[in-house]
Amino acid sequence: METQSIIALGIFIIAYGIIISERIHRTIIAMLGGLAMVMAGVLDQETAIHHVDFNTIGLLIGMMVIVSIMSRTGLFSFMAVWLAKLVKGNPLYIFIVLNLFTAAASAFLDNVTTVLLVVPVTISIARQLDIKPLPFLISLILSSNIGGTATMIGDPPNIMIGSSVEELTFLSFIENLGFICFLILIVTIAIFSILYRKQLRTTEQKKSELLKKNALDEIEDPVLLKKSLAVTALTITGFFAHQFIHIETATIALAGAFFLLLLAGREHLNAALEKIEWTTLFFFVGLFIMVGGLVETGWISMLADKAMELTGGEMKPTTLLILWMSAIVSAFVDNIPFVATMIPMIKEMGNMGITNLEPLWWALSLGACLGGNGTLVGASANLVVAGLAAAEGHKITFIDYLKVGFPLMILSIVIATVYLYFSYLV
């Protein structure tokens, strides 16, 4: 087992180093890394497949199909023109509105669904105003993850925590995390607005051309649009209700996708399936298996155990350590297996004399969800946005994102530290 542990860590570090260097496409390296875990005997094939989160994969496929069909109706161009006219074509105001909307939507949908819907609109606006979309896209990643932190259904770690701890209700997540997430969002948008202010400009001519357009003229297929909106509404309703009807979000998304394909007709089938971001999906598969290798060889649980030993089980240092450890780890590896490891450990602390575990749960939630903003591979939404951008010819590199995302992630955790300390630990 010791040899396998060293092999697993070696494979992960080498693969991650190559991903960061971007000399080879990250999907190829992630898949080779995952396959290396199996071929080296760290995982058998069945265990490797078990570590692939098919709920995430299925959700992505379903929503990609729905968004693909919806894009053929002209809806995204309509929304781009309507939004631009609402704020009189000002790129800065458009930037602020898009980020606020993305955060709000991510709180009540999952953040992956939100970016799949918002990114096409964003790219359409940038194209019509002749400005670079990358400032928009990078900021949308952070806004989606911040918004998703505010509720129990916005991000997978919160879903896992909420379903494992009976006393943490949907409303308690909003009451305890809503304010701090809103504060972090405002600070983040303000910094982005200053950082990218020179790039958020366009000519008066481009503004005038956009404002002259009639948004309704952008709709190309009204009948298909009505079908798409109806199915999307049903799918989103299913997301809200999934914890009550006990049907996973992947099943709901795939049901919506194939029902829409049935309504749309066979002429849309091939085009919709071709729009699925297979490179993003295979990257997830490889990453899940590589992290699974670390889980199976005990690296993740060992990290958590050692961290707990440092605090001696005292409330203040334990809460802050969980927050910062969750953030740093979640920036570099998928937060789902890490949270899955931490949940039983925090529960066990209740048997070690800590009577109020609530601050620990909020620390885990804030750290795991906000930490995903640290790197391009830190959260599902990050990779989905990068994949959609690349398909439109706009590459978000690992390093370019790291320069912006990691410092802002650290700032958000600093703000969260102050909030947790004065709200629960004084």
C-alpha positions as CSV (number, residue, x, y, z in Angstrom):
1,M,0.0,0.0,0.0
2,E,2.9,2.3,0.8
3,T,4.3,1.8,-2.7
4,Q,0.9,2.4,-4.3
5,S,0.5,5.6,-2.3
6,I,3.8,7.0,-3.6
7,I,2.9,5.9,-7.2
8,A,-0.6,7.6,-6.8
9,L,0.9,10.9,-5.6
10,G,3.6,10.8,-8.2
11,I,1.1,10.3,-11.0
12,F,-1.0,13.1,-9.7
13,I,1.9,15.6,-9.3
14,I,3.3,14.8,-12.7
15,A,-0.1,15.1,-14.4
16,Y,-0.9,18.3,-12.6
17,G,2.5,19.8,-13.5
18,I,1.9,19.1,-17.2
19,I,-1.7,20.5,-17.0
20,I,-0.3,23.7,-15.5
21,S,2.4,24.0,-18.2
22,E,-0.3,23.5,-20.9
23,R,2.3,21.9,-23.3
24,I,-0.2,19.1,-23.9
25,H,-4.0,19.5,-23.8
26,R,-5.3,19.0,-20.2
27,T,-7.9,16.4,-21.3
28,I,-5.2,14.1,-22.8
29,I,-3.1,14.4,-19.6
30,A,-6.0,13.9,-17.3
31,M,-7.1,10.8,-19.1
32,L,-3.6,9.4,-19.3
33,G,-3.2,10.1,-15.6
34,G,-6.4,8.3,-14.8
35,L,-5.4,5.3,-16.9
36,A,-2.0,5.3,-15.3
37,M,-3.6,4.9,-11.9
38,V,-5.4,1.8,-13.2
39,M,-2.5,0.3,-15.1
40,A,-0.1,0.9,-12.0
41,G,-2.6,-1.0,-9.8
42,V,-3.5,1.9,-7.6
43,L,-7.1,1.4,-8.6
44,D,-8.8,-1.5,-10.4
45,Q,-11.1,-0.6,-13.3
46,E,-14.3,-1.1,-11.3
47,T,-13.1,1.2,-8.5
48,A,-11.9,3.8,-10.9
49,I,-15.3,3.9,-12.6
50,H,-16.9,4.2,-9.1
51,H,-15.0,7.4,-8.4
52,V,-16.3,9.0,-11.6
53,D,-19.1,11.3,-10.5
54,F,-21.7,10.4,-13.2
55,N,-24.2,12.8,-11.6
56,T,-21.9,15.7,-12.7
57,I,-21.3,14.1,-16.1
58,G,-24.9,13.4,-16.7
59,L,-25.9,16.9,-15.6
60,L,-23.4,18.5,-18.0
61,I,-24.5,16.4,-21.0
62,G,-28.2,17.1,-20.4
63,M,-27.8,20.8,-20.0
64,M,-25.4,21.0,-23.0
65,V,-28.0,19.4,-25.2
66,I,-30.7,21.7,-24.0
67,V,-28.5,24.8,-24.4
68,S,-27.4,23.6,-27.9
69,I,-31.0,23.3,-29.1
70,M,-32.0,26.6,-27.4
71,S,-29.1,28.4,-29.2
72,R,-30.6,27.5,-32.6
73,T,-33.7,29.6,-31.7
74,G,-31.9,32.9,-31.5
75,L,-32.7,33.3,-27.8
76,F,-29.1,34.2,-26.8
77,S,-28.9,36.9,-29.4
78,F,-32.3,38.2,-28.2
79,M,-31.1,38.3,-24.6
80,A,-27.8,40.0,-25.6
81,V,-29.6,42.8,-27.5
82,W,-32.3,43.2,-24.8
83,L,-29.8,43.4,-21.9
84,A,-27.5,45.8,-23.8
85,K,-30.4,48.1,-24.6
86,L,-31.5,47.9,-20.9
87,V,-28.2,49.5,-19.8
88,K,-27.8,51.7,-23.0
89,G,-24.9,49.6,-24.3
90,N,-22.5,50.5,-21.5
91,P,-20.1,47.5,-21.3
92,L,-19.3,48.2,-17.6
93,Y,-23.0,48.1,-16.6
94,I,-23.5,45.0,-18.7
95,F,-20.5,43.4,-16.9
96,I,-22.0,44.2,-13.5
97,V,-25.5,43.0,-14.4
98,L,-24.3,39.7,-15.9
99,N,-22.2,39.0,-12.8
100,L,-25.1,39.8,-10.4
101,F,-27.5,37.7,-12.4
102,T,-25.0,34.8,-12.6
103,A,-24.5,34.8,-8.8
104,A,-28.2,35.0,-8.1
105,A,-29.1,32.2,-10.6
106,S,-26.2,30.0,-9.3
107,A,-27.7,30.2,-5.8
108,F,-30.9,28.6,-6.8
109,L,-29.8,26.5,-9.8
110,D,-26.5,24.7,-9.8
111,N,-23.6,26.9,-11.0
112,V,-22.8,24.6,-14.0
113,T,-26.3,25.0,-15.4
114,T,-26.1,28.8,-14.9
115,V,-22.9,29.2,-16.8
116,L,-24.1,27.0,-19.6
117,L,-27.0,29.5,-20.0
118,V,-25.1,32.7,-19.4
119,V,-21.9,32.2,-21.3
120,P,-23.5,32.1,-24.8
121,V,-25.2,35.4,-24.0
122,T,-22.0,36.9,-22.8
123,I,-20.0,35.9,-25.9
124,S,-22.8,37.3,-28.1
125,I,-22.7,40.6,-26.3
126,A,-18.9,40.8,-26.6
127,R,-19.0,40.0,-30.3
128,Q,-21.6,42.7,-31.0
129,L,-19.8,45.4,-29.0
130,D,-16.4,44.2,-30.4
131,I,-14.8,43.8,-27.0
132,K,-12.8,40.9,-25.6
133,P,-15.0,38.4,-23.7
134,L,-12.3,37.0,-21.4
135,P,-12.8,39.6,-18.6
136,F,-16.5,38.7,-18.6
137,L,-15.9,35.0,-18.7
138,I,-13.3,34.9,-15.9
139,S,-15.5,37.0,-13.7
140,L,-18.5,34.8,-14.4
141,I,-16.6,31.8,-13.1
142,L,-16.0,33.5,-9.7
143,S,-19.5,34.9,-9.5
144,S,-21.1,31.5,-10.2
145,N,-19.1,29.8,-7.5
146,I,-19.7,32.6,-5.0
147,G,-23.4,32.6,-5.7
148,G,-23.5,28.8,-5.5
149,T,-22.1,28.9,-2.0
150,A,-25.1,30.8,-0.6
151,T,-27.7,28.0,-0.6
152,M,-27.9,24.3,0.0
153,I,-28.6,23.5,-3.7
154,G,-26.1,25.9,-5.3
155,D,-23.0,23.8,-5.2
156,P,-22.3,20.0,-4.7
157,P,-20.4,20.4,-1.3
158,N,-23.5,22.2,0.1
159,I,-25.8,19.5,-1.2
160,M,-23.6,16.9,0.5
161,I,-23.4,18.8,3.8
162,G,-27.1,19.5,3.9
163,S,-28.1,16.0,3.1
164,S,-25.8,14.6,5.8
165,V,-26.7,17.0,8.6
166,E,-30.4,17.0,9.4
167,E,-30.4,20.2,11.5
168,L,-29.0,22.2,8.5
169,T,-32.1,23.2,6.5
170,F,-32.4,25.1,3.2
171,L,-33.2,28.3,5.1
172,S,-30.3,27.9,7.5
173,F,-27.8,27.9,4.6
174,I,-29.3,31.2,3.3
175,E,-29.4,32.7,6.8
176,N,-25.8,31.8,7.6
177,L,-24.1,32.1,4.2
178,G,-26.2,34.5,2.2
179,F,-24.9,37.8,3.7
180,I,-21.2,36.8,3.5
181,C,-21.5,35.5,0.0
182,F,-23.2,38.8,-1.1
183,L,-20.4,40.8,0.5
184,I,-17.7,38.7,-1.2
185,L,-19.6,39.1,-4.5
186,I,-19.7,42.9,-4.3
187,V,-16.0,43.1,-3.4
188,T,-15.1,40.7,-6.3
189,I,-17.2,42.6,-8.9
190,A,-15.7,46.0,-7.7
191,I,-12.2,44.6,-8.1
192,F,-12.9,43.2,-11.5
193,S,-14.5,46.5,-12.6
194,I,-11.3,48.3,-11.7
195,L,-9.0,45.7,-13.0
196,Y,-10.6,45.4,-16.4
197,R,-12.0,49.0,-16.8
198,K,-9.9,49.7,-19.8
199,Q,-11.1,46.6,-21.6
200,L,-14.7,47.3,-20.8
201,R,-15.0,50.0,-23.4
202,T,-16.5,50.1,-26.9
203,T,-17.0,52.8,-29.6
204,E,-20.1,54.9,-29.8
205,Q,-20.7,53.5,-33.2
206,K,-20.9,49.9,-31.9
207,K,-23.2,51.1,-29.1
208,S,-25.4,52.8,-31.6
209,E,-25.5,49.8,-33.9
210,L,-26.5,47.5,-31.1
211,L,-29.1,49.9,-29.7
212,K,-30.8,50.2,-33.1
213,K,-31.5,46.5,-33.2
214,N,-34.9,45.1,-32.4
215,A,-34.4,42.3,-29.9
216,L,-37.4,40.4,-31.3
217,D,-35.8,40.3,-34.7
218,E,-33.1,38.0,-33.3
219,I,-35.6,35.2,-32.7
220,E,-35.2,32.7,-35.6
221,D,-37.5,29.9,-34.6
222,P,-40.4,30.9,-32.3
223,V,-42.0,27.5,-32.1
224,L,-38.8,25.7,-31.1
225,L,-38.1,28.6,-28.6
226,K,-41.4,27.9,-26.9
227,K,-40.7,24.2,-26.6
228,S,-37.2,24.9,-25.3
229,L,-38.3,27.4,-22.7
230,A,-41.1,25.0,-21.5
231,V,-38.7,22.1,-21.1
232,T,-36.0,24.3,-19.5
233,A,-38.6,25.5,-17.0
234,L,-39.6,22.0,-16.2
235,T,-36.0,20.9,-15.8
236,I,-35.2,23.9,-13.5
237,T,-38.3,23.1,-11.4
238,G,-37.0,19.5,-11.2
239,F,-33.6,20.9,-9.8
240,F,-35.5,22.8,-7.1
241,A,-37.5,19.7,-6.2
242,H,-34.9,17.0,-6.6
243,Q,-34.2,16.6,-2.9
244,F,-37.9,16.1,-2.2
245,I,-38.6,13.8,-5.1
246,H,-35.4,11.9,-4.6
247,I,-34.3,12.1,-8.3
248,E,-30.7,13.1,-9.0
249,T,-30.1,16.3,-11.0
250,A,-28.4,14.3,-13.8
251,T,-31.5,12.2,-14.3
252,I,-33.6,15.4,-14.4
253,A,-31.3,17.1,-16.9
254,L,-31.0,14.1,-19.2
255,A,-34.8,13.6,-19.1
256,G,-35.2,17.2,-20.1
257,A,-32.6,17.0,-22.8
258,F,-34.1,13.9,-24.5
259,F,-37.7,15.1,-24.1
260,L,-36.7,18.3,-25.9
261,L,-35.0,16.3,-28.6
262,L,-38.3,14.4,-29.0
263,L,-40.2,17.7,-29.3
264,A,-37.7,19.3,-31.6
265,G,-37.6,16.6,-34.2
266,R,-34.8,14.4,-35.5
267,E,-33.3,17.2,-37.6
268,H,-31.8,18.6,-34.4
269,L,-30.4,15.4,-33.0
270,N,-27.0,15.3,-34.6
271,A,-26.4,19.0,-34.3
272,A,-27.3,18.9,-30.5
273,L,-25.0,15.9,-29.8
274,E,-22.1,17.5,-31.8
275,K,-22.3,20.5,-29.5
276,I,-21.5,18.5,-26.4
277,E,-18.1,19.5,-25.0
278,W,-16.6,16.0,-25.0
279,T,-13.1,17.4,-24.2
280,T,-14.5,18.9,-20.9
281,L,-16.3,15.7,-20.0
282,F,-13.3,13.5,-20.6
283,F,-11.2,15.9,-18.5
284,F,-13.6,15.4,-15.6
285,V,-13.4,11.6,-16.0
286,G,-9.6,11.6,-15.9
287,L,-9.6,14.1,-12.9
288,F,-12.1,12.1,-10.9
289,I,-10.0,8.9,-11.4
290,M,-6.8,10.6,-10.4
291,V,-8.3,12.1,-7.3
292,G,-9.9,8.7,-6.6
293,G,-6.3,7.3,-6.5
294,L,-5.4,9.8,-3.8
295,V,-8.6,8.9,-1.9
296,E,-8.1,5.1,-2.1
297,T,-4.4,5.3,-1.0
298,G,-5.4,7.5,2.0
299,W,-3.7,10.8,1.0
300,I,-6.9,12.8,1.4
301,S,-7.9,11.3,4.8
302,M,-4.3,11.5,6.0
303,L,-4.3,15.2,5.2
304,A,-7.5,15.7,7.1
305,D,-6.3,13.7,10.1
306,K,-3.0,15.5,10.4
307,A,-4.8,18.9,10.2
308,M,-7.1,17.9,13.1
309,E,-4.2,16.8,15.2
310,L,-2.7,20.3,14.9
311,T,-5.7,22.0,16.6
312,G,-6.2,19.5,19.4
313,G,-9.9,19.7,18.7
314,E,-10.4,23.2,20.0
315,M,-13.2,25.2,18.3
316,K,-11.5,28.4,17.1
317,P,-8.4,26.9,15.5
318,T,-10.3,23.9,14.2
319,T,-12.9,26.1,12.5
320,L,-10.3,28.3,10.9
321,L,-8.1,25.4,9.8
322,I,-11.1,23.6,8.2
323,L,-11.9,26.9,6.3
324,W,-8.4,27.4,5.0
325,M,-7.5,23.8,4.4
326,S,-10.8,23.2,2.5
327,A,-10.1,26.3,0.3
328,I,-6.5,25.4,-0.6
329,V,-7.2,21.7,-1.2
330,S,-10.4,22.5,-3.2
331,A,-8.4,24.9,-5.5
332,F,-6.3,22.0,-6.8
333,V,-8.4,18.9,-6.5
334,D,-12.1,18.2,-6.8
335,N,-13.9,19.2,-3.7
336,I,-16.4,16.4,-3.7
337,P,-14.2,13.6,-2.4
338,F,-12.5,16.0,0.1
339,V,-15.9,17.1,1.5
340,A,-17.0,13.4,1.6
341,T,-13.9,12.7,3.8
342,M,-14.4,15.7,6.1
343,I,-18.1,15.1,6.8
344,P,-17.7,12.0,9.0
345,M,-14.6,13.5,10.6
346,I,-16.5,16.6,11.7
347,K,-19.4,14.4,13.0
348,E,-16.8,12.4,15.0
349,M,-15.7,15.7,16.6
350,G,-19.1,15.8,18.2
351,N,-18.1,12.7,20.2
352,M,-14.9,14.4,21.2
353,G,-16.4,17.1,23.3
354,I,-17.3,19.8,20.7
355,T,-21.0,20.5,21.4
356,N,-21.7,23.0,18.6
357,L,-20.6,21.8,15.2
358,E,-22.4,24.4,13.2
359,P,-19.4,26.8,12.7
360,L,-17.4,23.8,11.4
361,W,-20.0,23.1,8.8
362,W,-20.1,26.7,7.6
363,A,-16.3,26.7,7.5
364,L,-16.3,23.5,5.4
365,S,-18.9,24.9,3.0
366,L,-17.2,28.3,2.5
367,G,-13.8,26.8,2.1
368,A,-14.8,24.0,-0.3
369,C,-17.1,26.2,-2.5
370,L,-15.0,29.4,-2.6
371,G,-11.8,27.5,-2.9
372,G,-12.9,26.3,-6.3
373,N,-12.2,29.8,-7.6
374,G,-8.5,29.4,-7.0
375,T,-7.5,27.6,-10.2
376,L,-9.1,26.7,-13.5
377,V,-9.6,23.1,-12.4
378,G,-10.9,24.0,-9.0
379,A,-14.6,23.6,-9.8
380,S,-16.9,22.2,-12.5
381,A,-18.1,25.6,-13.6
382,N,-14.6,26.8,-14.3
383,L,-13.9,24.0,-16.7
384,V,-17.3,24.3,-18.4
385,V,-16.7,28.1,-19.0
386,A,-13.2,27.3,-20.3
387,G,-14.5,24.7,-22.7
388,L,-17.3,26.9,-24.0
389,A,-14.8,29.8,-24.5
390,A,-12.3,27.6,-26.3
391,A,-15.1,26.4,-28.7
392,E,-15.6,30.0,-29.6
393,G,-11.9,30.7,-30.1
394,H,-11.2,32.3,-26.7
395,K,-8.7,30.4,-24.7
396,I,-8.5,30.8,-21.0
397,T,-5.1,29.5,-19.9
398,F,-4.3,27.9,-16.5
399,I,-1.7,30.6,-15.7
400,D,-3.8,33.6,-16.9
401,Y,-6.7,32.4,-14.7
402,L,-4.4,31.6,-11.8
403,K,-3.1,35.2,-11.7
404,V,-6.6,36.6,-11.1
405,G,-8.5,33.7,-9.6
406,F,-6.1,32.7,-6.8
407,P,-5.6,36.1,-5.2
408,L,-9.3,36.8,-5.3
409,M,-10.0,33.4,-3.8
410,I,-7.5,34.2,-1.0
411,L,-9.2,37.5,-0.4
412,S,-12.6,35.9,-0.2
413,I,-11.3,33.4,2.4
414,V,-9.8,36.3,4.4
415,I,-13.3,37.9,4.4
416,A,-14.9,34.6,5.4
417,T,-12.4,34.2,8.2
418,V,-13.3,37.6,9.7
419,Y,-17.0,36.7,9.3
420,L,-16.7,33.3,10.9
421,Y,-14.6,34.6,13.8
422,F,-16.9,37.5,14.8
423,S,-20.2,35.6,14.1
424,Y,-19.4,32.2,15.8
425,L,-16.1,32.2,17.6
426,V,-15.9,35.3,19.8
